[in-house]
Amino acid sequence: MYLIINTTDDKKIRVILAKSQDSFKIKSVKGERRQSEKLLIAIEKIIAQNKTSLSKIKGIGVVTGPGGFTSVRIGVVVANSLAFALGKEVFGLKLSEFKDEKEMVLKIINSFKNNKAKKIVLPFYDREPNIG
């Protein structure tokens, strides 16, 4: 099972729990300017709703950008931190590398099968940060 995090939309958080390309569950949460408060809760809820545990996660995927500076950073930091804590690898995809969630899930799962995952991923920003 793979955990996938997408915080590139600054108005909502999407967390996916995927067994395969055709078998995945999505938790979408409104989180405008509150990603740091809601992301871990969304992860906890999707895991509980699917009667599984973090120990069963094989790897973690994350959409690395582009998106809002803070929202992208939160998603990437949580993905890297969970991967480190669980002793798993992480794989990052840019928004431009997939057209829908089914393709995103497939690419992330294949990255683990093809040993392309890493110990850490970096966020992708398409412009200089505008921190106000």
Rosetta blueprint (number, residue, H / E / L):
1 M L
2 Y E
3 L E
4 I E
5 I E
6 N E
7 T L
8 T L
9 D L
10 D L
11 K L
12 K E
13 I E
14 R E
15 V E
16 I E
17 L E
18 A E
19 K E
20 S E
21 Q L
22 D L
23 S E
24 F E
25 K E
26 I E
27 K E
28 S E
29 V E
30 K E
31 G L
32 E L
33 R L
34 R L
35 Q H
36 S H
37 E H
38 K H
39 L H
40 L H
41 I H
42 A H
43 I H
44 E H
45 K H
46 I H
47 I H
48 A H
49 Q H
50 N L
51 K L
52 T L
53 S L
54 L H
55 S H
56 K H
57 I L
58 K L
59 G E
60 I E
61 G E
62 V E
63 V E
64 T E
65 G E
66 P L
67 G L
68 G L
69 F H
70 T H
71 S H
72 V H
73 R H
74 I H
75 G H
76 V H
77 V H
78 V H
79 A H
80 N H
81 S H
82 L H
83 A H
84 F H
85 A H
86 L H
87 G L
88 K L
89 E E
90 V E
91 F E
92 G E
93 L E
94 K E
95 L H
96 S H
97 E H
98 F L
99 K L
100 D L
101 E H
102 K H
103 E H
104 M H
105 V H
106 L H
107 K H
108 I H
109 I H
110 N H
111 S H
112 F H
113 K H
114 N L
115 N L
116 K L
117 A L
118 K E
119 K L
120 I L
121 V L
122 L L
123 P L
124 F L
125 Y L
126 D L
127 R L
128 E L
129 P L
130 N L
131 I L
132 G L
